[in-house]
Amino acid sequence: MALYVENLSPEERERLQKIANSSDLIQARWARIILLSDRGVGVPKIADTMGISSATVRARIKAFNAQRMAALERGSSPGRPETISPSLGDKFAALMREREPRDFGWADTGWTLDLLVKVATLEGWVESISREGVRLALRKSKHSYRKLKHWRKKNQTPTKVIDHQEAS
């Protein structure tokens, strides 16, 4: 059974012509599929002419028959979900300001990206993260790893050194 677009109104045909000549290449392609189908061109011939699959042509025609012009509106593409959030960077920044690696039982005196990776996975903040992931998280939250790794040393209040002679 052949699949064709259902009867187009003159207004729909005019709008489709405008869309077919627009700068949005995807919408233009969809409009051309509908216009060719309206002229009686079959699905395989449309697919060959436009260099796309028959399944795509069928899907576009079916969507147009069901939704009419609304089928040509493009929704947002979901894309890959964000895995590194600014809140993770804020957690790293707070950790680097408030705690030292020694609090976790490490002999290191300053924070390294490798230590931050270990803390993030041990504390359950993320399942896994790379050194670059830590750096990106800090950058997304408007923090700088370079500034934070020396923050405690710069902002500690100096402790008074007691001279043994004074103590006696």
Secondary structure, 3 states (H helix, E strand, C coil): CCCCCCCCCHHHHHHHHHHHCCCCHHHHHHHHHHHHHHCCCCHHHHHHHHCCCHHHHHHHHHHHHHHHHHHHCCCCCCCCCCCCCHHHHHHHHHHHHHCCHHHHCCCCCCCCHHHHHHHHHHCCCCCCCCHHHHHHHHHHCCCCHHHHHCHHHHHCCCCCCCCHHHHC
